[in-house]
């Protein structure tokens, strides 16, 4: 199980909306936990093939929605998920953990 699927970020970086289930941090990535850009895809319940098919048709038929979600996806990746940002976050976590262990 992936907490944050890389394929989700890759799709977003290519300017495409995602339709995904609410697993790991997909909902936070799609709906934007750290920004106010908006939704860049649709979250559906697990194993709900009816919602999946309706969401696919909705995105395919609505050119404006598809374009808007794609633009938001690229903004979010650039704003929140660039490589150097992720590396710096990992470093911060490791430093916090090492400081906690030193104090004990």
C-alpha positions in Angstrom: 0.0 0.0 0.0 1.3 3.4 -0.9 0.6 6.4 1.3 1.0 8.7 -1.7 1.1 7.0 -5.1 3.8 8.4 -7.3 1.6 7.7 -10.3 -0.9 10.3 -8.9 1.9 13.0 -8.9 3.1 12.0 -12.3 -0.4 12.3 -13.8 -0.8 15.7 -12.1 2.6 16.9 -13.4 1.4 16.1 -16.9 -1.7 18.3 -16.4 -4.3 15.6 -16.2 -7.1 15.2 -13.7 -7.2 12.0 -11.6 -10.0 9.8 -10.6 -9.0 7.8 -7.6 -10.2 6.0 -4.5 -9.9 7.5 -1.0 -6.8 5.5 0.1 -3.6 6.7 1.6 -3.3 10.5 1.1 -5.0 10.6 -2.3 -7.9 12.7 -1.0 -5.5 15.3 0.4 -3.4 15.4 -2.8 -6.5 15.7 -5.0 -8.4 18.2 -2.9 -5.4 20.2 -1.7 -4.6 20.1 2.0 -1.9 22.8 1.8 -3.3 25.2 -0.8 -6.5 26.7 -2.0 -6.2 25.9 -5.7 -9.2 23.6 -5.8 -9.9 20.1 -6.8 -7.7 18.4 -9.5 -9.7 15.3 -9.7 -12.4 13.2 -8.3 -12.4 10.9 -5.3 -14.6 7.8 -5.4 -15.4 5.1 -2.8 -13.4 1.9 -3.0 -14.9 -0.8 -5.3 -17.7 1.6 -6.5 -17.6 0.9 -10.2 -20.8 3.0 -10.8 -19.1 6.1 -9.3 -15.9 5.3 -11.3 -17.8 5.0 -14.6 -19.8 8.2 -13.9 -16.7 10.1 -13.0 -14.9 9.0 -16.1 -17.7 10.1 -18.3 -18.1 13.4 -16.5 -14.4 14.3 -17.0 -14.4 13.1 -20.6 -17.5 15.1 -21.6 -16.7 18.4 -19.7 -13.8 20.1 -21.5 -13.8 23.0 -19.1 -13.7 20.8 -16.0 -11.0 18.6 -17.5 -8.8 21.6 -18.4 -9.4 23.4 -15.0 -8.5 20.3 -13.0 -5.4 19.7 -15.2 -4.2 23.2 -14.6 -4.8 22.9 -10.8 -3.0 19.6 -10.9 0.1 21.2 -12.4 0.0 24.1 -10.0 -0.3 21.8 -7.0 2.6 19.6 -8.0 4.8 22.6 -8.6 3.7 24.3 -5.4 3.8 21.3 -3.0 5.6 18.3 -4.5 8.8 19.4 -6.1 11.8 17.1 -5.5 13.8 19.6 -3.4 10.8 20.4 -1.3 10.2 16.7 -0.5 13.9 16.1 0.3 13.9 19.0 2.7 10.7 17.7 4.4 12.4 14.3 4.9 15.5 16.0 6.3 13.3 17.9 8.8 11.6 14.7 9.9 14.9 12.9 10.4 16.3 15.9 12.3 13.2 16.0 14.5 13.4 12.3 15.2 17.1 12.5 16.0 16.6 15.4 18.4 13.8 13.5 20.2 16.1 10.5 20.6 19.0 12.6 21.9 16.7 14.1 24.5 15.6 10.7 25.8 
